[in-house]
Amino acid sequence: MRITALAGGVGGAKLAHGLAQLLPPEDLTVIVNTGDDFEHLGLYICPDLDTVCYTLAGLANPQTGWGRADETWNAMANLARLGGPDWFNLGDSDLATHIERTRRLKEGQTLSQVTRDFCAAWGVRHTVLPMSDQPVRTIVETEEGELPFQEYFVHRRCEPRVKGFRFEGAEVAEPAPGVREAVESADAIVICPSNPWVSIDPILATLTPALSLKGRGNIVAVSPIIGGQTVKGPAAKLFAELGIEPSALAVAKHYRNLLTGFVMDAVDAELLDGVRGLNMRVCVTNTLMRSLDDRMQLAGEVLRFIGETI
Ligand code: FO1
């Protein structure tokens, strides 16, 4: 079964990792959000792309989910001592990724070429594609004005109240090479349990002008909201600030025009009829991914759920 997964940060990376344990490399492509990318300290940083690649490679920091396992922080400590900006934590091993990526991009390579080479070097055998080789930037509209994503997310710790989002460049950016083929040849598209507003919407905004996802057979989303809370990150806070009660049902409604199926946690079973009322099939299972076994169990459930209609 050929699966194309759409993923953002840590939650998305975990499900992609589970899927990668169960599917051969030729049957899984992960399309990753690059709306969080930014230039910092003269380096080109792709947080979600790196989170997905490090996770698939088994190199991710198990505590934070982003950055590298067994990391050291000498460069950051010395940068801080010199009075440099230290609000965005770049470990020594992680820095090598940004330095080499920046060098290659300046030389004229594309982000997808660099990602392919890095995946080969890290032993990632499944295909990981940035959503586009051209810049798309998530801009957070807050009560204090517009903020670039990492400025809002890390520097301001998601404190300013959010009014909306826009994805600068999404209307002109083209899907990266391989994205169209991955979408068109997939038996199903899996929207990973990533933040709908800032991880998945930038991908959808970038892909849809060029290729319509709707009506392409199976499109299944896994809820990142469990019992009204997010496992990690600000999705629940964003829903609340946008005037929507955070819940798995709210996630299903967010994607309602796209989905044929929805996967949500057993603690949300009372929302089942509400989600079914949106005209989609529903799978209720354990969606909390604490261990590798959890990731594989959820990935297995998602594949079984999709298999019921193929
Ligand atoms: N997230 C943080 O909350 N604080 C950080 O200092 C931080 C550093 C960082 C460095 C490299 C990287 O790949 C990711 C990093 N992240 C950090 C995570 C990242 O900013 C967000 O999780 C994503 O952009 C949202 O998906």
Boltz pocket constraint, residues with backbone or C-beta under 6 A from the ligand:
constraints:
  - pocket:
      binder: B
      contacts: [[A, 8], [A, 9], [A, 10], [A, 36], [A, 46], [A, 47], [A, 48], [A, 50], [A, 51], [A, 66], [A, 67], [A, 87], [A, 88], [A, 89], [A, 90], [A, 94], [A, 150], [A, 153], [A, 154], [A, 199]]
      max_distance: 6.0
